[in-house]
Amino acid sequence: MTIRAPLRNWFGRRHLTATGIGLVAVMLVAWVAFEMTLNATILDTREQAQRRLALFERTLEAIIERFHYLPVAISQARETRMALTDPDDPAAVEAANGFLSKLNETAGAGEIFLMEDNGAVVAASNWWTLTSLVGTNYSFRPYFADAMRFGQAEYYAFGISTSVPGYFLSQRVDGPDGPLGVAVTKINLGEIEAAWWRSGELIGIVDLNDVVILSTRPDWRYRPLQTIPRSRVEAISSQLRYGENGVDNAGIITDRWFSRGAEFALLSGTNPETSGYFVLQELRLPKHGWELLSFTPLAPLYGVAWTAAAAAGLGAAALLLIVVLLVQRQRIVAQRLADHERLEQRVAERTEDLHIANEALREEIAERIRAEKAEREAQHGLVQAAKMASLGQALAGVAHEVSQPVAALTTHLASAKLIASRRDDADVTTILSTMDKVVDRLAALTGHLKTFARKETRVEMRADLATVIANALDLVDHKLRAFGVDVEYRRPGPLMVTGNPVHLEQVLINLIANAADAMEHSAVRVLSIGVARAATTVEIAVSDTGSGIPASELSNLFDPFYSTKQAGRGLGLGLSISYGLIRDIGGAITVDSRPGKGSTFTVRLPLAVQSTPIRETTA
């Protein structure tokens, strides 16, 4: 009898119903946790992939931009024009071959070659090798026909003679009676593939034919994303764009679809690393007609979601069990109180102990929450610091790569000035002197990038504010002209302020460029720069007539990686860096914006010495 009574209590209809409701509640909590975690994980994966693709795009553009000057320089060279004017002259062809070989030794391109107006290669940087391009006719290549028609062209294709794919930059060589031919530079993009492979990412570039041309997976190269019709394959193969073998029409993606705010893809194959379900993120490169794709495995994301669901389910089950135990305990206590009134005092004491334990538990939970919050904030800070460190390394790499062609250009300008002085050509000497100043300015900027990338010691410097503003306007003049922006500015008298002139120019360039971007679609585009001096400080106000900034975004405007621009038009670092530079010299930046009417950024700087008062300023 003593055993049957508890069994009847536990297995009664009410208890079974309560148990079923509890199981449903636990499963519901686990399902909600699974869905929320999976959606959040997929969203985070998309954002990270988008940032990585943007970084890869900038790396690709930097490599291509490094060689953009070569076809133009070759088309203007004397050796080039002599070889194209008289291709049957062995001396002219030999001189052109030597010129291209030496130029390529300095530039480091894949190949450089000259094509006659009929498409035949008359001179090349690899003229002495077994895979020489001299004598080969490439008139069927689009980069030749487009350059002859439009003046210049860009094209990616598989090298027929060298069996090495590359990106071709072509420039038409014009003569007095019409086009003489085309100068071509081939860029080997194997460097960027190696960099992608070291990153461990599963990425690739798809051209306008939906065919993979660059990838971290060699077996993906020259395969379409999805199987394409045979008639289209034959049309593509006739261009010899992908070599003699053409396109391997074995689609990489079996199926692709949108779900949970992201795009997913099912990849075919037997390799576990490149088959299964993946999160697909793409970034369009309209300049080249390409798409940059990133594939992130979906299985680890589901693993994280299942772990969160299991933890939430166990937590809910534990909570329900605690509730059941508490209810059962209250019943036992009530029964004992009814049967044993003499134990009332002891029960009260135990209840008080339980209350104290609950308070201690609440305090512990609150402390735990505070500790977790502090840990998340610390992790966020570390992530931001890592981003800034990566950006510094990228800036140093860009400065290092740009400094080499700048040094080469300085050498060529010095040689040209010497030749001009010998020929006593004053006009050419003046032009070369102007170009020399521009090159010196470019060298100074690259030096500043290198300086910005390493730790600096604080050295107090002074700058003439009028010169700083003039230099900033000069550097951003091309953008203001492109957007049709009118500038209202009256140069003040001498004003010496505390700060590095290059840093101050960097801040003003960023503010002026942001103002131009804000007025890109405005009917009225007026940029106003006003200077006002106080007793010990001077204020610079940069105003625009753009669309303004919402009040809700003003508090985050100077945070790192925060931007109100469209995706792909900024990193969100300009205002953050400017804020830090001005703060380090004892100044401040403030912003006042009215939506629909424009914004005004005010930079307050400390005066270095007593300066001449400003008679008139323009706000």
N, C-alpha and C positions, 0 to 999 in steps of 0.2 A: 504493500500500500504506500509506503514512503517513497518508492521509486516511481510508481505509476503516476502519482500526482504531478511531479515536475515534468514528466514526459507529456502528460496531457496539456500542461501549461505551454510547453515549448512547441508542440506540434498541433496546437489548436488552430482553428480557421483564422482567428485574428492575427496570430503570430505569423502564419504563413503569408497572409496578405501584407503585413508590415514588412516581412522579409523580401517579398517580391517588389514592393515599392522601393525599398532601399537599394536593391540590385539595379532597378531601372534608373534611380537617381545617380548611382555610381557610374553606370554606363553613359548616362547623359553628360555628366561632368567630364568623363574621359573623352567623349566624342567632341564636346565643345573645345576642350583643351587641344585635341588633335587638329581640329579645323583652324583654330586661331594660330597655333604654332606653325602649321604648314603654310598658311597664307603669309604670315609674317616672315618666315624663312625664305619663301619664294620671292617676296618683295625685296628683301635684303639682298638676295642673290642677284636679282635683276639690277639693283642699284650698283652693286659692286662690279658686275659685268659691264655695265654702262660706263663706269669710271675707267675700268681697265681698257675698254675699247677706245675711249677718247684718248687715253695715253698712248695706245698703240697707233692711233691715227696720227697724232702729233709726231711720233717717232718716224712713221712712214713719210709724212710730208717733209720733215726735216732732211731726210736722206735724199729725197727727190729734189728739194729746193737747193741743196748744196751744189748740184750740177746744172742748175738752170742757166747759169751765165755762159757755160761752155759753147753751146751751138752759136750763140750770138757773137761771142768773141772769135770763134773760128771763122764765121762768115765774113768778118771784117778784116781778117789777117791778109797780108800781102801775098804770102805763099799760097793761101787758098785760092785767091782770085787768079793768080798766075797759072796754077794747075788747071783750073776750070776753063780759063780763057784759051789755053793751048794744051789740051790733054795729051797730044802727041809729042810734046817736048819732054824728053827723058829728064833733063835737068830740072825742069819745073816740077815734075811728078816726084822726083827724088827729094827735092827741097820740101815739098808738101808732106811726104812721108816722114821725113826727119822732124819737121815741125810738130806733126800730130803725135809722134812717139814721145818727144820730150814733154809736150804738153800733158799727155796722159800719165807720164811718170810723176808729174806734180799733182795732177787732179785726182788720180786714182780711180777713174771710171773703168767700165768694162772694156769697151772699144770706142774709138772715135774714127769716123771715116767721112769721105767726101763722095757725093754722087753727082754725075753729070745730069744734064736736063733730060736724058733718056733713061735714067735710073741705074746706069752702070757705075760701079765704084771705081774711082780713079786713084784714090789714095786712102790709106788707113794706118792707124797706129800700130796694127799687128801685121804690117806688110811683109815682115821678115819671117813669120811663123808658118807652120804647115797649114794652119787654119786661116790663112790670110783672106781678107775679104776683097782684095783688089781683083778686079775683073768680073766680079759677080754682079748680076743685074737684079736689083730689088724693086723694079718699077711696079710690081704687083703689090707691094706693101703699102697699106694705107698711110703710113707716116710719110712716104714720099709724095703720094698724090695730094694729100691734104696740105703738106708744106708748100708744094708748088702752087696750090690754089689759094690757100689762106695765108701763107707766109710762115706759119709754124704749126707743129702738131706734136701730140704725145700718143704713144701706143705701146701696149704690152704684148709681146709675142715670144715664141720659141726661136732661138737662133738657129738658122738652117745650116750655116757654115760651121759655127762653133759648138752647136748642140747645147748651148747654155741659154736659158730664158733670161729676159731682161726687159727693162722699161726704156723705150726709145724716145729721145727728145730731138726734134728736127727743126731746122731753121733754113729758110730759103736764102740763097745767095743771089742778090740782084746785081746786075751789071748795067751799063749805060744803055744797052739795047734790049734789055729784058732779063729774065732769070738765067743765071749761069748754071745753077745746080742746087744741091741741098747739102747742108752740114748736119751730121747726125752724131749724137752721143748716146751710147747704150749704158744703162745703169744696171749693175748686177744686184738684185734684191735678196741675194742669199744671206747677206748680213742680217737683215731684219727677220728672216725666217729662223736663223740661229738664235737671235735674241728671244723670239717668241717661244722657241723650243725650250730654252733654259728657264723660262717663266713657268713651265709646267701646265700652261693653258691649252685647251683644245679649241683652236681658233683657225680661221681660214678667210681668204678673200675670194669673193665671187665676182666675175666680170659681167659685162652686159649680156653675155650669152648664157648666164646662170651656170657657168663652169668655174670650178675652183682652180685658181692660178697660183695661189700661195697658201701654205698651210703648215701647221706643226706636224701633220701626218703625211709623210711622203706618198702613201698609197691613195690619198685623196686627190692628189694633183691631177688636173686635166680630167676630172670626173664631174658630171653635173650634180647639182643638189638632188634633183629628181630626174628620173629617166625622161629624155626628150624624144620627140618624134624622129623617125629615121630621115625624113626629108630635110629636117632642120640640121641634123648631124652632118649630112652630106654637104649642105650649104656652108656650114662652119668649117668643115675639113678642107674645102677648096681654098680657104684663105691661108692655109699652112700656119695658122696662128699658134697651134699647139704641137708643132713638129710634124714629122712625116706620119707618125702613128695616129694623129688626130685625137679625137675625144673618145675616152673609154666610157661608153654609154651605160655604165652601171651606177644607178642613182645611189647617193649616200643616204638620203632621207627617204624612209618608206612612207611616213605620214607626218603631217604637222597640223596643229590645231591651237586655238586660243582657249584658255581656261584660267580661272583664278587671277585674272588681270595680267597674265603672262602668256607667252607663246611656247609651246612644247613641240618636241620632235621625237620621232621613233627612228633610230638609226639601225640599219641592217648590218649584218656581218657576224663573224665568229669571234672576233677579238673582244673580250669583255670590257676593255677600256674605251672602245669606240662603237659599242652596240648597246641597245636598250633605250631607255627613256631619258631625255635630257631637256633642260630648260634652255630655250633658244633666245639669244639676244642679238640684235643686229643694229649696225650703225651704217647709214648710207654715206658714201663718199661721192657726192654729185659731180665734183670736179673731174673725176676719172670715170664715172659711170660704174663704180664698184660698190659692193656691200661687204662690210667687215662683220663676220659672224663669230659668236662665242657660244660654246656648248658646255653646260654645267650638268653633271650627272644628277638625276632626280632621286636615286636610291638613298644617298646620305641625307637628303632633306626629309624623306619619309622616315628615316631612322630617328632623326631628331624629333619629329612630330610624334612618333610612336613612344619614344621615351617620355616626352612631356605628357602624353595621354596616360601612360602607365603611372607616372608620378601623381598626376591629378586624381586618377581613379583610386590609387592606394590612399592618398590623402583623404578623399571623400569617404572611403570605406572606414578608415581609422576614425574620422570624425563621427560617422554614424555609430560605430562601435562604442565610442566614448559616450555618445548620447544614450545608447541602449543601456550601457553599464550604469550611467548616472540614474536613469529612470528605474532600473532594477534595484539600485542601491536605495533610492528614495522609498521604494515600496517595502524593502526589507526593514529600513529604519522606522517607517510608519507602523509596520506590523509589530516590531519590537517595542515601540512606544506604547502601542495599544495593550500589549501583553505585559510589559514591564515598565510601569510608570516610574519606578525607582531609578531607572537608567536615563531619565530625561536630562539630568545635568551633564552626564557623560556625553550624551548625543550632542548637546549644545556645544560642549567643548570641542568635540571632533568637527562639528560644522564650522566653528570659528577657525580651526586649523586649516580646514579645506578652503575657507575664504582667503586666508593669508597665502596659501599655496597658489590659489588662482591669481591673486594680485602679483605675486612674484613671477608667475608664468606670463602675465600680461606685460610686466616690465621687461622680461627677457625677450618676449616677442617684439616689443617696441625697439629694444636695443638692437635686435637682429635686423629689423627693417632699416634702422639708421645705418648699420654697418654695411648692408647690401647696397643702400643708396650711395654711400661714400665710395664703395668699390666700383659701382657703375660709373660714377663721375670720374674716378681715377682712370678707369679703362678708356673712357671717352677722351680724356686728356692725352693718354698715350697714343691713341689712334690719330688724333690731330697732330701730335708731335711727329709721328711716323710719316704722315702725309707731308708735313713741312720739310722733313729731312729728305724724303724722296724728291720733292720739288727742288730743293737745293742741289741735289745730285744731278737732276735733269738740266738745271740752269748751267751748272759747271760743264756738263758734257756739251751743251749747245755752244757755250762760249769757247770751249776748246776746239770744236769743229769749225766754228766761224773764223777763229783767229788764223787758221792756216790759209784759206783763200784770201783773207785780208792782207796777210804778210806777202803772199804772192802778188796781189794787186799793187801793193806798195812798191815792190821791186820793179814791176813792169812800168809803173808810173815814173819811177826814178830814171829808168832807161829811156822812156819816152821824152822826159824833160831834157836829158842829156842830148838826145838826137835833135830835139827842137832848138836847143841853145846853139848846137853846132851849125844848124841850118839858118840860124838867126830869124826864126819864125815867132814873132812876138804874140800873135793871136793864139797859136797852139800852146805856147808857154803859159799864157794867161789861163786858158782852159784847163791845162794840166795842173796848174797851181790850185785852181778851184777844186778839181777832183781830189787833189792831195789832201786838202782840208777836209773834204767829206770822208775820205778814208781814215784820216786821223780821228775824226769824230766817231766813226764806226769802231776803230781800235779802242778808243776810250770807253765806248759802251760795252764792248766785250770784256775789257779789263774790269769795268764796274760789275759785270755779271760774275766774274771770277771772285772779285772781292766780296760780293754779296753772298757767295756760296761758302766762304770760310769765316771763321771766327775773327772778329776785328777788335782791336783795342780802341778805346775811346780817345779820340784826338779832337780837341776843340778847333772848329773851322768857322770861317766867316764867308758870306756870299753876298754879292750885289743883287738885290731883289729884282731890279729892272732887267739885268742880264739874264737871271734865271727864268723870268716870265717870257722874255723874248726867245730864249733857246727852246723852252717848252712849246711855245706857239709854232716855232719853226719846225720842230720835229713832228707835230700833229697837223701841220698845214695841209698835207695831202688828204687826210681824212676829212678835215673841215671843208675842203674844196669838193671832195667827192659827195658829201652830204648837202652841199649848198648852204653852209652855215655862215652867217654874217657875224663878224667879231666887233664888239664895242670895247675898246681899250685905249687908254691914254697913258703913255709911258710916264712914270713918276720920275722925280729927281733921284739922286743917289740915296740909297737906303741899304745900309749894311746890317744884315741879320746874322744870328748865330745858327750854324748848321752847315752840313756838307752840301755844296752846290748840286752835285749829281743826285743826292737824295731828294733835295727840294725840287729839282726838275722832274724826278720820277713821280713825286706826289702830284705836281701840277699836270704832268702829262696824263696821269690816270684820271684826275678830275675832269680835264678838258675832253678826253676820249669818252668818258662816261656821259658827259653832257651831250656830246655829238650823237652817241647811240640813243640817248633819250629823245632827241629831236628828229630821229631818222624819218618818222612818219608824221611829223607835225607840219601844219600849214605854214606857220611862221617859225623860222629857225634863226634865233639870235643868241649868240654867246656873249655875255657881259662879264668883264673882269674889272673889279674895282679894288683900289688899294687905299686904306685909311690908317693913319698913324696915330698912336696914343703916346703917353709919356714914355713908357718902357717897352711897348709892344707895337706890332704892326699887323693889320688884318688884311687878308686877301679874300675877296668874295668872288666865287665862280658861279654864275647864274645861267640857267637855260630856260627855254620856253617849251619844254617837253611836256609829257603827260603827268609828271609828278610821281611821288612815291606814297603809297597808302600809309596811314598813320600806324597800322598794325605791324608794319615791317621796319619802321624806323629804329626800334630798339635792337634789332638783330643786324642792322646794316653793316656794322664794322666787325661782325664775327667772321672767323676764317671759314672759307668754302660756302659762304652764304651769298646768293646772287639773285637779283630780280630779273635777270636777263633770261632769254630763251635758252634751252639746253644746247650745248655745243658752242655758245658765244662767249663763254667766260668761265673761269674757275671759281670766282668768288673770293679771290685773294687780294685784289688790288686795293680795296678800301682798308682791309685789315692790315696789309703791309704799310700803307700810307699812314694809318693811324699810329702804328708802332714807331715809324720814323719820326713823325712830328712829336709824339710823346717823349721820345728819347732825348730830344733837344730842349725840352721844357715847354713845348707848345701844345696846341689842342686843335681838333677838328670838330666842328658842329655842322648840323644840317637842318635846314628849314624847308619844308616842301608843302605845296598846296596842290592836291590832285586836280589835274586838268589845266594847271597854270604854270607848272614848272617847279624847279628845286634850286636852292642856293646852298652851296657848301662854303663854309667860312674857315679859313686856316689862320690861326693866331700864332705869331712867331715873336721871340724875344729880340729886341734890338741889340746889336753888338756895340755900336758906338753912337755918339750924337750925330744924327743925320740931318740933311737939309729938309725942312718941312715941305709937305706936299701942298701945292697951291690948288690943284683941282683934281678930283678923282671921278671916275665913272662907275656907277654901281651896276 
